[in-house]
Amino acid sequence: METLIILLIGILVAVATYLILSRNIIRVILGTAVLSHAVHLLILTLGGLKTGNVPLLTEADAPYTDALPQALILTAIVISFAVTAFILVLAYRAYQDNGTDDLDALRGTNDE
């Protein structure tokens, strides 16, 4: 099961790399979003599935689960959502001003 998840992470990274190398700004933004989802899945996979009690002080001695991977993923999801929303607003504003979403046209110089 874990090897399938690792394979899925590799496919997501490959798709994200393809999208990031595109000339269309929307594809670049979607590529960064897919890459962030791949990293979230990687952190969750590396954290592993652990069984045990919740880490409360009133419980008896028992093996506890580590909540750090889930906390890191939740924080990373919120940050990546905020960054993606901000970049989408910037891309929309750039499209309104320039009338194009092509990164070469947005660069402002002509290639020789």
Contacts in CASP RR format, 6 or more apart in sequence:
PFRMAT RR
TARGET T0000
AUTHOR 0000-0000-0000
METHOD contacts of the structure
MODEL  1
METLIILLIGILVAVATYLILSRNIIRVILGTAVLSHAVHLLILTLGGLK
TGNVPLLTEADAPYTDALPQALILTAIVISFAVTAFILVLAYRAYQDNGT
DDLDALRGTNDE
2 45 0 8 1.000
5 41 0 8 1.000
5 45 0 8 1.000
6 45 0 8 1.000
8 41 0 8 1.000
9 38 0 8 1.000
9 41 0 8 1.000
9 42 0 8 1.000
9 45 0 8 1.000
10 38 0 8 1.000
12 34 0 8 1.000
12 35 0 8 1.000
12 37 0 8 1.000
12 38 0 8 1.000
12 41 0 8 1.000
13 35 0 8 1.000
13 38 0 8 1.000
15 31 0 8 1.000
15 34 0 8 1.000
16 31 0 8 1.000
16 32 0 8 1.000
16 34 0 8 1.000
16 35 0 8 1.000
16 38 0 8 1.000
17 35 0 8 1.000
19 27 0 8 1.000
19 28 0 8 1.000
19 30 0 8 1.000
19 31 0 8 1.000
19 34 0 8 1.000
20 27 0 8 1.000
20 28 0 8 1.000
20 31 0 8 1.000
20 32 0 8 1.000
20 35 0 8 1.000
22 28 0 8 1.000
23 102 0 8 1.000
23 103 0 8 1.000
23 104 0 8 1.000
24 101 0 8 1.000
24 102 0 8 1.000
24 103 0 8 1.000
25 91 0 8 1.000
25 94 0 8 1.000
25 95 0 8 1.000
25 101 0 8 1.000
25 102 0 8 1.000
25 103 0 8 1.000
25 106 0 8 1.000
26 91 0 8 1.000
26 101 0 8 1.000
28 103 0 8 1.000
29 84 0 8 1.000
29 87 0 8 1.000
29 88 0 8 1.000
29 91 0 8 1.000
32 83 0 8 1.000
32 84 0 8 1.000
32 87 0 8 1.000
33 80 0 8 1.000
33 84 0 8 1.000
36 76 0 8 1.000
36 80 0 8 1.000
36 84 0 8 1.000
39 76 0 8 1.000
40 73 0 8 1.000
40 76 0 8 1.000
40 77 0 8 1.000
40 80 0 8 1.000
43 69 0 8 1.000
43 72 0 8 1.000
43 73 0 8 1.000
43 76 0 8 1.000
44 69 0 8 1.000
44 70 0 8 1.000
44 73 0 8 1.000
46 69 0 8 1.000
47 66 0 8 1.000
47 69 0 8 1.000
48 69 0 8 1.000
50 63 0 8 1.000
50 65 0 8 1.000
50 66 0 8 1.000
51 63 0 8 1.000
51 65 0 8 1.000
52 62 0 8 1.000
52 63 0 8 1.000
52 64 0 8 1.000
52 65 0 8 1.000
53 59 0 8 1.000
53 62 0 8 1.000
53 63 0 8 1.000
53 64 0 8 1.000
53 65 0 8 1.000
54 64 0 8 1.000
54 65 0 8 1.000
55 64 0 8 1.000
55 65 0 8 1.000
55 67 0 8 1.000
91 101 0 8 1.000
94 101 0 8 1.000
94 106 0 8 1.000
95 101 0 8 1.000
98 105 0 8 1.000
98 106 0 8 1.000
100 106 0 8 1.000
104 111 0 8 1.000
END
